[in-house]
Amino acid sequence: MGSKDNASTEQVRHESFGWDGYQPPTVALRLTFLACALLVLILLPVKGCSHMQVELYRQAIPPQFELVEALHHDEIVGFREGCGYAIFRLSEDNLARIRRQGLAYFDAAQLGRDGKPYHQYQPWQATLTDAHDQLFRGQSCAGEPPELLEQAQRAVGKEGAFFTTGHEQDLVVVPALGLLIYS
């Protein structure tokens, strides 16, 4: 009886591979595992870096702005320097206060959430039709702008948008679209 059980176990083992008993060489299995692990190690930091970049943008924005979500971001990051932009949706309560108070709302919004002097901003201004050429400077080195950024660029020339500049960045608020753009 023991020999019959061994034979049926052997048959089940061969059928479970589906290749009539073929077992890949151990070296091939190890190389496949190594290739998959390497792929995960490469792709995981890319996604993590993207999240970290958006968080860095958030920290550079004054706390007076209630950021609901990051709608889009694009950047080119080098060893020490980077260039890019992020588009954030503002909360409805935040937008209502901005619409009600106008430029006065921005008086206290002079320093990023992180409190670093690098994220110190000039006094806010209403956008002018000819001044927006200097805004969105981080977009110039990133990829093709999405439609949302193009809408914001068009809206900047109209009444009701606001901007400020910092050391190497600018912030633009477009209440009509509910957006804040860090560039």
C-alpha positions in Angstrom: 0.0 0.0 0.0 2.9 2.4 0.8 4.3 2.0 -2.7 0.9 2.7 -4.3 0.6 6.0 -2.2 4.1 7.1 -3.3 3.1 6.5 -7.0 -0.1 8.6 -6.7 1.8 11.3 -4.8 4.4 11.4 -7.5 1.7 11.6 -10.2 0.0 14.5 -8.4 3.4 16.3 -8.1 4.0 16.0 -11.8 0.5 17.1 -12.8 0.6 20.2 -10.5 3.4 21.8 -12.6 1.3 21.4 -15.8 4.5 20.9 -17.8 4.6 17.1 -17.5 7.0 17.3 -14.7 9.3 20.1 -15.9 10.9 22.0 -13.1 12.8 25.1 -14.1 16.4 25.2 -13.0 17.1 26.8 -9.7 19.3 29.4 -11.3 16.5 30.5 -13.5 14.1 30.8 -10.6 16.6 32.8 -8.6 17.3 35.1 -11.6 13.6 35.7 -12.1 13.1 36.5 -8.4 16.1 38.8 -8.5 14.8 40.6 -11.6 11.3 41.1 -10.0 12.8 42.4 -6.7 15.0 44.8 -8.7 12.0 46.1 -10.6 10.1 46.7 -7.3 13.1 48.5 -5.9 13.3 50.8 -8.9 9.5 51.5 -9.2 8.7 51.9 -5.6 11.0 54.9 -5.0 9.7 56.6 -8.1 6.1 56.6 -6.7 7.5 57.5 -3.3 9.5 60.4 -4.7 6.4 61.7 -6.5 4.5 61.8 -3.2 7.5 63.4 -1.5 7.7 66.1 -4.2 4.0 67.0 -3.8 4.6 67.2 0.0 7.5 69.5 -0.5 5.3 71.8 -2.6 2.6 71.7 0.2 5.2 72.7 2.8 6.2 75.7 0.7 2.6 77.0 0.6 1.4 79.3 3.4 -0.9 77.6 6.0 -3.7 80.1 5.2 -4.5 78.0 2.1 -6.6 74.9 2.7 -5.4 72.5 0.1 -7.9 69.8 -0.6 -6.0 67.8 -3.1 -3.1 67.9 -5.6 -4.8 67.8 -9.1 -1.6 67.6 -11.1 2.2 68.1 -10.8 5.1 67.8 -13.1 8.7 68.4 -12.4 12.3 67.7 -13.5 14.4 66.9 -10.5 18.2 66.8 -10.5 20.8 66.0 -7.9 20.5 69.4 -6.1 18.0 71.4 -8.1 14.6 70.9 -9.5 12.0 72.7 -11.5 8.3 72.1 -11.8 4.8 73.0 -10.7 1.8 71.7 -8.8 -1.9 72.5 -9.1 -3.9 72.2 -5.9 -7.7 72.5 -5.3 -8.6 74.9 -2.5 -11.4 74.2 -0.1 -14.8 75.8 -0.7 -14.6 77.6 2.7 -11.2 78.9 1.8 -12.4 80.2 -1.6 -15.4 81.9 0.1 -13.1 83.8 2.4 -10.9 84.8 -0.5 -13.9 86.0 -2.5 -15.3 87.9 0.5 -12.0 89.6 1.6 -10.2 89.9 -1.7 -6.5 91.0 -1.6 -6.8 91.6 2.2 -7.1 87.8 2.7 -3.5 87.3 1.6 -1.8 89.8 4.0 -0.8 87.1 6.4 0.2 84.5 3.7 3.8 85.4 3.6 5.6 82.3 4.8 5.3 78.6 3.8 4.0 75.9 6.2 7.6 74.8 6.9 8.5 78.3 8.2 11.8 78.3 6.3 13.1 81.7 5.1 13.5 80.1 1.6 9.7 80.0 1.4 9.2 83.7 2.3 7.0 85.5 -0.2 6.6 89.1 -1.3 3.3 90.9 -0.7 0.5 89.5 -2.7 -0.9 91.4 -5.7 -3.8 91.2 -8.0 -2.7 89.8 -11.4 -2.2 92.2 -14.2 -2.9 91.4 -17.8 0.8 91.8 -18.9 2.5 90.6 -15.7 1.6 86.9 -16.0 4.5 86.2 -18.4 6.8 86.0 -15.3 4.4 83.7 -13.5 4.3 79.9 -13.8 8.1 79.8 -14.2 8.4 76.2 -13.1 6.2 75.1 -15.9 8.7 76.0 -18.6 11.0 73.1 -17.8 8.4 70.5 -17.2 6.3 68.6 -19.8 3.4 69.7 -21.8 1.0 71.6 -19.6 -2.4 70.0 -18.9 -5.6 71.8 -19.9 -6.2 72.8 -16.3 -2.9 74.8 -16.2 -3.7 76.4 -19.5 -7.1 77.5 -18.1 -5.3 79.0 -15.1 -2.8 80.8 -17.3 -5.7 82.4 -19.3 -7.6 83.3 -16.1 -4.6 85.1 -14.6 -5.1 88.0 -17.1 -8.7 88.5 -15.8 -9.8 90.3 -12.7 -9.9 88.2 -9.5 -6.7 86.3 -9.6 -3.8 86.9 -7.2 0.0 86.1 -7.1 3.1 86.4 -5.1 6.7 85.5 -5.8 9.4 84.0 -3.6 13.1 83.2 -3.8 12.7 80.8 -6.7 9.0 80.1 -6.8 5.7 81.8 -7.3 2.2 81.2 -6.1 -0.9 82.0 -8.1 -4.5 81.7 -6.8 -7.3 81.6 -9.3 -10.6 81.7 -7.2 -12.7 81.4 -10.3 -11.2 78.0 -10.9 -10.7 77.1 -7.2 -7.0 76.6 -7.8 -3.7 77.4 -6.3 -0.6 76.9 -8.5 2.8 76.5 -7.0 5.5 77.0 -9.6 
